[in-house]
């Protein structure tokens, strides 16, 4: 067996003991003789009684070979070296012990190295270096890299024949020496050449992780595609992609691009597309799309783009106009509503739910139940939100869409409440643009401006993520009459509606409508800020230079200085941050420019831009920087203190935003949040519950919601309100029974507190969102891709919730509708190549991380077999039950096209 680098290596002093143990193990049926007073005698290594007959014979042979090397007859060298090599290679050993030939040759190592210096150049000298390289493993420490030293002196020998542990040991020393040479600015070509010999050996023995680590350490990862083959590439790519969250920029991008190249080389285009979307690289996406003529595969790629709400004309090179129109429809999400209703029919949940089905007031004590159901405008408004969230996407309810007389639900609320109530129609009719426009139309002609404003917002919500060629949202919301309406609410409805409708679309025409509103100094800050936020949503992650310039000009405009202390200013800052979402180091230019802002709001704006740029990357250094900000004690005048408090609040949200992409980081950050709650300032404590909600939306982990449940009774009512909302966020769309019970108890507990009760109702609506079929989690495709549009919507809502009493529980509750961009069905619907639903059996279970595991391990555990369409909870994964169909997608999630397997023979 090959030498094992992880074995205990005998130290110079205590080598007797190591041999004693080994010899004791190998004595046939005899006990090892006791050692007097437990002393370790070095000379016992030579004692014949200590060694079995076999071992003694081996030792004598090896001693003889070494002796031959010292003789003057050069013809003896080659056979002696060959015999020595054979002895080492054929030695057997337990995994915990040094192989015996190495142990017996170790005392001769120093004399042999001296011999090497004396011998003339030639094959014998090279062969001796080969042997010394292997024996050098037993002498290895941080200062001596003898294994590598002698390997470089004997480069032509067959390295693989020495076994896997030798190769691993050599790789370890290459890494150490490479680091030293780089620091000393010495050449490293010989190390790189040797590494490229080792990598194929690692791949051959299923040690993909070692191969990738070695290439990463030597900064030659881009040459990996040249050494993988069709048997090794899936495991190599799996390891590459799983490493990305643990790397810093630009290595993380380099790893993704390498994996992308390998997938492209092996025609795994769906998986390549996933990585191109992760990289946010339009050219790469178009090139992946154009590299196949398989129409069904193109459809699957379009479904991936549609899920990411990636709107651009990838289909421009199609020969057939019909095919092009079909692919455009897929990217535009036009059929999403139909597939969602198919799921509802299959699960038998098309029947509308009422607010009472959610509140379950009969379970509250009768004294309290009467008080929590008062027919007040605030209660009716909460009911409109709950009804909108619960029946979202199903296009039917018992409150808003029933034919009623003039006394319909809209008029049971007042002022901005009417706006939010009409806007709830948008959630009920989500994605169903053709039917929805008719039902919203009558509200656009209402005499009351609040109702017109609500209808504008409803159109934006309903068309969010869906695009028709006729662009009805642009025609209705971009109308000058609406954007310049004398009532500010109508203008707000139109501006917000445009942002929601075109989120992620990068549509220039909408930008041309919104930027004049941002820069117009006559507008109040609310109008400019919400227009800036809509620009950020539409061009999220694009670093659009025009939008950046215009928003920066407002921030640098000294004449608007008095507006910077306005509460709405935060949305202007967020609009700027969203433009740089996920752009990592590209945001540095903006951060430098923001230092010139003549107002304390410059710092909070900078931190918001920075956390957006690093969202979902898991960058540890950024999280540490943000924790330092939370650690500062603020003691300044009122204006500056307010801005510094906001800075810390954004830092807390930023910690969750950066860490949300990586499991280990999440665990650690949740512990940090506990510390911040114990020791943080009041402003920090207020935001911690929101950050806990942001780190795992639609993933109700018991330890998180139990903690939030404690915070929901906090003495500081702001903390309590945010904890209640976070509970809703955590359980959004899951129907989690334990959370539902906790929220019902909170409804009783806060029955006299209108603001807290309103938030409990909102949380209840979110928990049962889409009757338990939707998710707010921005990660999709087996949690590989972070949806920029979804995260932007979550962030907009949470920035408003940072100061809930000034916005959400006051009269700007319509800001809650920013959550719509994150709402998506959590289903698996299998389709045939014509995009018609196809029922097949799938196994659904908890996903298992199989990165670097040997063999072909199961990727799910604890599964149940179900027929599609099925619901997938957070962390669940589906697999096809048999091989009758081949999936064109790399993961079974969302809308997946299946192709009949030509080799399938009915299970025979």
N, C-alpha and C positions, 0 to 999 in steps of 0.2 A: 504493500500500500504506500502511496506517496507520503512524503513528510507532511506533517501538519503544523502550520504556522501558529495555530492557537494553542499548541501544547505548552506545558510548563517546560521552560528550557533550563537545564541544569546550570546553576550558578557556579562560579569558579570554586567557591568555598564548599558548598554543600553538595557537590556532585556525588559523593559517596552514597548519600541517603537515596538519591534518585535511582542509582543503580541497584542499591540494596532492595528497594521496593520492586524494581523490575525483575531482579533475579529471583526474589522471593516468590513472585507470581509465577515464574517459569519453572521452578523446581518441581519435578514430577513427583507429586505425592509426598514431598518432604516439607517440613516447616523450615522457614529461614532461621538460621542460628541467631540466638539473642545477641544483642550488642552490649558489651560491657558498659554499665553506667550510662547507656543511651548515647555514648560518644560516636561521632561520625568520623570514621577513619578513611582518609583519602586513599591510602594504599590498598583498601579492600577492593578497589576496582580491579586490581591485579590478582587478587586472591582467587585461586582456582576453586576453593570450596564455595565461594559466593555464586559462581556461575554454573549453570547446568552444562552437561557435556556438549550439547548442541551449541550453546552460546560460546563456550570456551573455544570450540573448533572455529566458529565464525570469527572470533576475536583474533585467534592465531593467524587465520588466513589473511585478514585485513592488515595485521601487523606486518605479515610477510610482504604483502603488496606494497605497503609504504616503504619497507626496507629496500625493495627492488628499485624504487624510484630514486633512492640515494646512491645506487651503485653506478659504476662508471660505464657499464655496458648499455648504451642507449637503446639497443634492440629490445630490452626487457620492459621499457617504459610503456609502450603501447598496450601489450597484453595485460600488464598490471593495472593500467588505468581502466581498460575495458572491463576487466574482472571486477574492479571496484564499483564501476557504474552499475554493472549487472546486479551485484550484491545489493546496492542501495535500492535499485528500482524494484527488485523482487522481494524486498523485505516486507514482512507483514507486521502490523502493530495495532494495538488498540488505539482508539481515538484520543486517549488521555496520555499517551506516552510517546516519547521521542523514539523513532525507529532505531533498532539496535545498531545497524551499521553506522549510523550517524553518531551514536553514543560512543562506539568504540573508536571511531576515527577522530573524534573531537580532540583528544589529547595530542594527536599528530598534526592538528591544524596549523599551528604556528610554524613548526618545522617545514611543513609543505608549502606555506606561503613564502618562506625563505628560499626553498628550492625553486619556486616559480621565478623569483627574481634572478636566480643564477642561470636558469636554463636559456639556451638560445631560442630565438624565434622559430616557430614551426608548428606542425600539427600537434606534436606531443604537448607543447606548451599550451596550446589552445585547449586541448583535451583536459589538461590539468586545471586550467581556469574553470572549465565546465564543472569539474568535481568540487573545486574550492567554492564555487558559487553556491552549491547545494549545502556543503558542510557549513558554509558561512551563516546559514539560517540559525544554527545553534549559538552563534556568537553575536547575533544581531542585537543592537540596542540603538538608542537615538543618535549616538555619535558615529557608529560604524555602520555603513551600508555595504557590507562585504558582498552580500548576495548580488547586489546590483553591480558593484565594482567589477567583480570577476565575470559577471554575465556580459558586461560591455566589452571585456577583453576577449570573450569567446562568443561572438555574436552569431556564428553560423550554425551552432549546434541545435539539435531538436529540443526546444524548450518544453513542449507539451509532454514529452515522454517522462519528465520528472514528476508529473502529477499536478492535480488542481491546487493543492495547498502551496506548492512551490510557486506556482504562477501567481496566486493571491499575494504571497509574501513579496514577490518581486514587484507587483503592482503597488504595494504599500510603500516600498522603498523608492520607487520611481516618483511617487507623489511627494515624499519628503525631500528628495534631492532636487526635484523640480522647483519646489518652493524656495530652497536655499539659493539655487542658481539664478532664479528670477530676481531675488533680492540683491544678489551680487552682480546682476546684469551680465551673466555668463551665457554662452550658447547652450541651447537645449535640444538641438536637432537629434542627437543620438538617443535621447530619452523618448522623444516623440516617435522616432522610428521603431524603437523597441516596444513602445506601448501599442503601436499598430500591429505588431506581431502577436501581442497578448490578447487583444480584443477578440479576434476570431476564436481563440481558445476558450475564452469565457463564454462566448455565445454558444459554442459547441456543447459546453457542459451546463447549459441552462442557467448561467450566472449573468443574466442580462444586467442586473443592478450593478455588478462589479464592472462590467464593460462600460456602461454609461458613466459611472462615477469616475473611472480612470480617465475617460475622454474629457469629461467635464473638468477634472482637475488640471489636465494639460491643455485646456482651452482649444480642443480640436473637435468639439461636438458636431460641427457642421460636416465632418467627413464620415459621420456614422451611417448615412444612407448607403455608402459604398461597401460596408461590411455586413449588413444584414441580408438575410435571404427569406424566402417565403415561409420558412418554418419559425424563424426567430422574430420577424418584424412585429407581429401583434403584441408579444410580451414586451419587446423593447419600447414600442410606442406607448403602451399602457404605463410603463415605468416613467418614461419621459414626461408624459402629461401629468401624472400624479405628483411629480417633483415640482411642477411649476409654482404651486402656492408656497413652496419653501424657499424659493430663489428670489434674488433681488433683480431689479431692472439693471441692465438690459438682458441678463442671462435668461430670465423667465421667458422673454419674447423669443430668444434664440432657440430655446428648447422647443417651444411651440412650432416655430418655423421648421425645425429639423423633423419633428414628428409629421408635420404637414407634407414635407417633401417625400418622406417614406410612404405615407398613405397614398399620395399621388402616384408614386412609382409602382405601387401594387394595386392600383385602380380601386382603392377603397375611397370612392369619391364622397360618399355621404359623411364618412368620418373626417375626411379632409375639409369638407364644407363646415363642419362643426368647429374645427380649429380656425378656419379662415374667419368665421363669425366672431370667435373669441378674440382674434387679433384685431377685429374691427378694420379689416383691410379690404375696401371695395374692389380693388384690382384683383386681389387673390380670389375673392368670391366669384367675380365674373369669369376669371380664368378657369376655376373649378367647374363652373356651370357650362362653359363652352367646350370643356374637354370630353364631353360624351354626347353621343347621338341617341342614347337610350331615353325615349320620351318618359317612361315611367320613373326612371331615376331622376330625370329633370324635375318631374312633379314632386318627388320626395324632397329634393333640394329646395324647391319653392315652398313646400310646407315648413321646412326648417326656417327659411327666411321670414315666412309669415309669422311664425311663433315668436321670432325675435323682433317683429314689426320693423323689418329692414326693407324699406321701400326704395327701390331704385330699379331702373329698367334693365334687369339682367337678361331679359328674354329678347333683347333687340335683334339678335342674329338668327332668329328662327326663319326657316324657309316657308313653312305653312302658316298662313294668317290665322287659321282656326286653332292650331296648336298654340300659337303665340297668345291668342285671346284667352285660351284655357289656362295657360301658365300665369298670365297676368291676373286672372281672377283668383288663382290660388294664393299668389303673393299678397293680393288685396284682401284676403280673409273673407271673401264674400259668402262662402258656404259654412263658415264657422257656426252661425246661428242654427242652421239645419242639423249639423252634426251634434250640437249641444242638445237640441230638442229630441233628437233620436236617443241620446243617452237618458234624458228625462223619461221618455216613454218606456225604455227598457227597464229602468229602475222604478217605474210606476210612481213618479213624483210630479206629474204634470199638474195635479190638483193644486190650486193656489193655497198658500198658507196665510193665515191672518195673524195680526200682531198678538192676539190672545194665545194662539198656538205657541208663540215664542215666549211670551211673558209668563204663561201658566199661573195667572194670578190666583187661581183656586188653591194653589199650593202655599200661598202666603197666608198669614193669619188674617182673618176677616177684617179686623180693625185696620190693619195696615193696607190691605188690598184696596179698600175704598179710597184711601188717600193717594195711593200710587196711580190710580186710574181717573183722577180728576179730569174733567173735560176742559182743560186749559189750552190756550194756544201753544204753549211750550210742550205740553204732553202730545198734542196733535202733530206738532212738528217732528217730535221724536218718532211718533208712529209712522210718519211719512218716510223717514230715513230707514226705519226698520223694515217696513213693507218693501221699500225699494231694494234694499240689500238682500232680503230673504228670497224674494221672487225674481231676483236679477236674471235677465237673459231668457226667462220663460215666456215673456210677452203676455202674461195674464195675472190678474190679482183681483181682490174684492174691494179695492179702495179707490184706485185712480182710473182704471181702465173700464169701469162698469158705467153703463149709461145712467147718468144721474141728472137731476134737475140743477138749478142754479146753486143750490146749497151743497155743492160737492165739497170734497175734503179740502180743496185749495182755500176755500173761504172760511175754513175753521181755523186758519192760521192768520198771522198778520205781518205786514211789512216784509223784511227779508225772509221771514218764514214762508211766505207765499212763493218766493223765488225758489227756495230749496225744495218745497213740496212739488212744484211743477217740474223741477229738474229731476226729481226721483223717477219721472216717466222715462228718462233716458236710461236709467239702470234697468228698469223693467223691460225695455225694448232693446237692450244692448245687442249690437252687431246685426240687428234685423232692420237695415236701413230702409228698404222698400216699404215694408208695412208700417214702420215706425213713423216715418215722415207724415203720413196721413193723420196719425193719431195725435201728433204734437202740433200739427198745422193750426188747429183752431185756437190754440193758446197764443200763437204769434200775432193774432189780430186783437187780443184783449185790450180793453181801455186802460187797465192798470199796468203801469210800467214794471211793477215787480213780477207780474205774470209773464210779460214779454221777456224780461230778463231770464226768468226760469226756463222759458221755452228755448232761448238761445243756448243756455247751459245744457239743457236736455239734448239738443241736437248734437252738441259737442261730445257729450257722454256716449250717446247712442252710436255715433260714428267713430269712436275711438278705436284705432287699430284696423278699421275697415275703410276701404276706399272704392268709390264708384267712379267710372269714367266721367260721369256727368258732374262730379264734384259738388253735390248739393250743399255740403257744409260750407264750402268756400263761398258759394253763391249767397247763402242765407246769412252767414255770420260775417262775411267780409264786406257786406253791403255798407256803403258810406253812411246811409241813414241810421244804421244800428251803431256803427263805430263812432259816430258823432252825435248820437242821440242826446237830447237835453238832459235826460235822467241818467245819473252816473251808474245806477244799477244795471241799466240796459247795456251800457258800454262795457261794464265789468263782465256781464253775462256773455257778450259777444267775444271779448278778448280771451276769457277763460275757455270758452267753447272752442275757439280756434286752437288754443294750446293743447287741449285734450284730444280734439279730433285729429290733429296732424302730428301728435307726439311721435318723434322718431323718424318723421318722413323727410326731413332736410329739404322741405319745399321752399324754394326761394320766393314764390309769389306771396306766401303768407308772411314771410319776413318783411317784404316790402310794405305790407299793410301795418305791421306791428311796430317796426322801428321808429317811424315818425311819432307814434304815441309815446314811446320810451323817451325820446329826446325833446319832446315839446315841453318847454319850461312852464307853459301855462297850466299844464295838467297837475293835479295834486299827486303826491307820492304814491297813493294807492293805485292810481291808474297806471302810472309809469312802471311801478314795480310789478304789477300783475302782467303787464305787456312784456316786460323783460323776462318774467318767469315763463310765459308762453313761448318766447323766443328760445329760452333754454331747453324747454321740453321738445320743441320741434327739431332743434339742431343739437340734441343731446349727444355729447361726445364727439362733435365734429370740429371743434375749435374754429368755428366760422369767423373769419377775420372781420367781416362787416359788423356782425352782431357784437363781437368783442369790443370793437372800436367804439360803437355807439353807446354801449352800456358803460364803458370806461369813461367816456366823455361826460356822462351824467355824474359819475362818482367824482370826477376831477373838477366839476363845475362849481366854482366858489360861490356863485350867485345863488345856488340852491342849498347853500350850507345849512339854512334853518330847517330844511326838509330832512336832513340826514338823521335827525333825532326822532323822526316819525316811526311809529311801530311797523309800518309797511316796508320800510327800507330793507328789512331782512330778505324780502322776496326778490328785490333787485339784485342783492348779493347772490342769492341762490341761482337766479337766472344766469349770472356770469359763471358761477361754479359749474353748473350743468353743461355749459358749452365745453368744458374741459374734463368731462366725466370720463374716467378711465384712461386719460392721456398721460398719466404718470409725470415724468420729468418735464414734459412740454409746458406744464403750468408755471414753471419757475419764472418765465418772462412776466407773467401776469402778477406773480407775487412781488417781483421787484417794482413793477409799475405802481402797485397798490401802496407801496411805502410812501408815495408822493401824495396820497389822498389827504387833503387838509383837515380831516375830521377824524376823531377817534374810531368811527365806524370802519375805517380802513382795515384794522387788525381782524375784527370778526369776519369781514368779507374775505380776507386772505385765507383765514383758517377754513372757511366754508369751501373756497375754491380748491384748497389743498386736499381736503378729505374727499371731495368729489373725484379729484384726479387719481387718488390711490384707492378708490372704493373697491372692495372685494379682492384686493391683492394679498391681504394677510401680512403686509409689510411690517415686520416687528419694530424696526427703528421708528417708523411713523407713529406706531402705537405708543412707544416710549416717549416720544416728543409730546404727544397729546396728554399723556399722564402727567408729564412735568407741568404743563399748562394748568391742569386741574389742581396741582399742588400749590400754586401760587396763592398768597393771601392778598386780597384786594383791599387797599385802603387809600382812596383818592377822592377827589371832588365828585359831585353827583353825576355830571355828564360822562366823565371818563369811567367812573365806577360802573355805570350802566352798561357801557360798551365792553368793559373787561369781564363783567358777569356774563354777558352774551357770548363772549369769546370762550369762556370756560364751558358754557352750555353746549356750544357747537363742538367743542373738543370731545365732550362725552359722547355726543351723537356720532362724531367722527370715529371714535374708538370702535363702536359697534359696526360702523359702515366699512371700515378697513378690514376688520376681523371676520366679517360675516362669511367670507368665502372659504374658510379653512377650519376644520373641526377642532384641532388641538388649540388653535388660537381662540376659538369661541369658548372652550372650557376655561382657559386662563383668564380671558376677559370677563367672564361671568363672575369669577372670584374677585377680580379687581373692582367690579361694580359693587360687590358686597362691602369692600373697604371704603369705597367712595360714599356709600350710604351711611356708614358708621361715622366717618371722620370728615366728610365733605361739607362745604358751605351750603346754606339753604338753597342757593341757585343751582348748585350741582346736584343736590338730592332730588330736585324737581325733575331733572332730565334723565336720571338713571333708569327709572321704570320704562321710559320711552325707548332708551337704548337697548334695554333687555327685550322689548318687543321687536325692535328692528333687527336684532341679531338672529332671531328665529321666527319670522312670520309664518303662520299656518303650520307651525311645528310645536304643538303643545307638549313640551317636556314638563313632567310633573314638578320637578324641583324648581323650575323657573316660575310656573304659575302659582305654586304654593308661596314662593317668596313674594310675588306680586300681590297675592291675596293678603299677605300681611301688610304690605305697603298701602293697600287700598283702604286701610283703617288708620292711616298715619294722622298725627295731630295737624300737620301742615296739609290743608285741604288741596293745595296745588299738587302735592305729591300723590295724594289719594286719587284725584281726578285722572292724573296721567297714568297711574298704575291700573286704574279701571280700563282706560283706553288700551293700554298695552296688553291687558288680558284678552280684549277683543281681537287685537292684532295677532296675538300668539295663537289663538284658536280659530282664526278666520277661516270659514268654510269647512270646518272639521266636524261640527256638531258634537264636540267633546262633552260627554255627559257630566263629568266632574266639574268642568269649567261652567257649564250651564247652571249647575246647582250653586256654585259659588256666586255667580252673577245674580241669581234669584235672591240669595241671602242678602246681597248688597242692595238690591232694590228695596227690600224691607228695611234694611239698616238706614238707608238714606232717604226714606220716604218723605221727610220734611225738607230736605235740601234739594231745591229744584235743579241746581247746576250739576250736582253729583248724580242725581237720578237721571238726568238727561244723558249723561255720559254712560251710565249703566245700560240704558236702553240702546245707545249706539253700539256698545260692546256686544249686547245680545244680538243685535242685527248682524254684526260682522261675524259672530260665531256661527250663525246659521246661514251665512251668505250662500246664495244660489242653492238653498235647501241642502247644504253640505256637499256641493259638487264643485266648488271653486276654491282657488288658492290665491293668496297674495304673495307667495314666495317668489322672489325674482329669479331664482335659479331654476333652470330647466334642462332637458336632455341629459338625464341622469346626473343632474347638478354640475354639469360641465360648463354651461354657459350662464353668465349673469346678464339678465335683461336690463339694459340701460334705461329703457322706457319705464319699466316697472319700478326700478329703484328710484328713478327721478320722481315718480308719483308718490311713493312712500315718503321720500325725503321732504317733498313739499308739504305733505300733511303733517309730518312730525315737526317741521320748522314752525308751523302754525301752532302746534300743540305745546311747544316750548313755553308759550305764554297763553295757555288755553283760555283764561278768563278774558283776555283782550280780543280773542278771535272766535274760537269754536263755541264756547258756552255763552258768548256774548251774541253778536248779531252777524258774525262772518262764518256761520256754520257751513255755508256752501263750499268752503275750502275743503271739507271732508271728501268732496267728490274727486279730488286729485287721486284718491285711492283707486279710481276706476282704471287707470293705466296699468295697475298691477293685477287687476282681477282677470283670472284666466281659468278655464275649466281644468280640473286635475284628472283628466280622463285618459284612457287609452282606447282609441277607436281604430279598428283595423279596416282598411279599404282595399278593394281590388284595383287593378290598373286603370279602370275607368272612374275611380274615385267613388264607387258605390260601397256602402257599408258591407263588410264581409264578416260573418260570425265564425270565429275559431276559438279553440280552447287554449287558454294561457295559464301558466302558473304564476301566481303573484305572491311574493314573499319579501322579507327584509333583505335589502342589498348587503352583500358581503364584499369586503375589500380583498381582492385576490392579487393585488400587485406583488410581484416577486415571489408568489407561492409556487411550489414545485408541482409538476403534473398539470392536470386539468381540473382544478378545484371547482366546486359548485359556487355559482355567483349569487345565489339566493338561499335563504334558510327559512324554515317554518312556513312553506308555501301552501296555498290552497289553489285548486284548479277551478277556474271560472271561465265562462264564455264571454267574449267581447260584445259590446263595449263594457269596460270595467273602470272603477275609480281607483286611483293610486294615491295612497297617503304619502306624507313626507318620508323619504328614506326607503320607499318600497320600489321594487323592480319587477318587471314581468319578463317571462320567457315563453316562447312557443312550446306547446306540449309535445309536438312531434315535428317531423321534418317535411310534412306535406307542402308547406309553404316556406318561401325564403323571404325574410324581411329586407326591404330595400333601405331601411334606416339602421343606423348602428345601435340604436336603443329603442326599446318598445315603450314609447311614451308619446302622448299627444296623438297626432294623426299619422298613422304608419301605413304605407302601401306594402301589400304582400303579393309575391309572385309565386305561381304554381311551380313546385320543384319538378323539373323534368325527369329526375332520377327516382321520383317517388313511385313506389309500386304497391300502393294500398297496404303498406305495412308488412309486405311479405319479405 
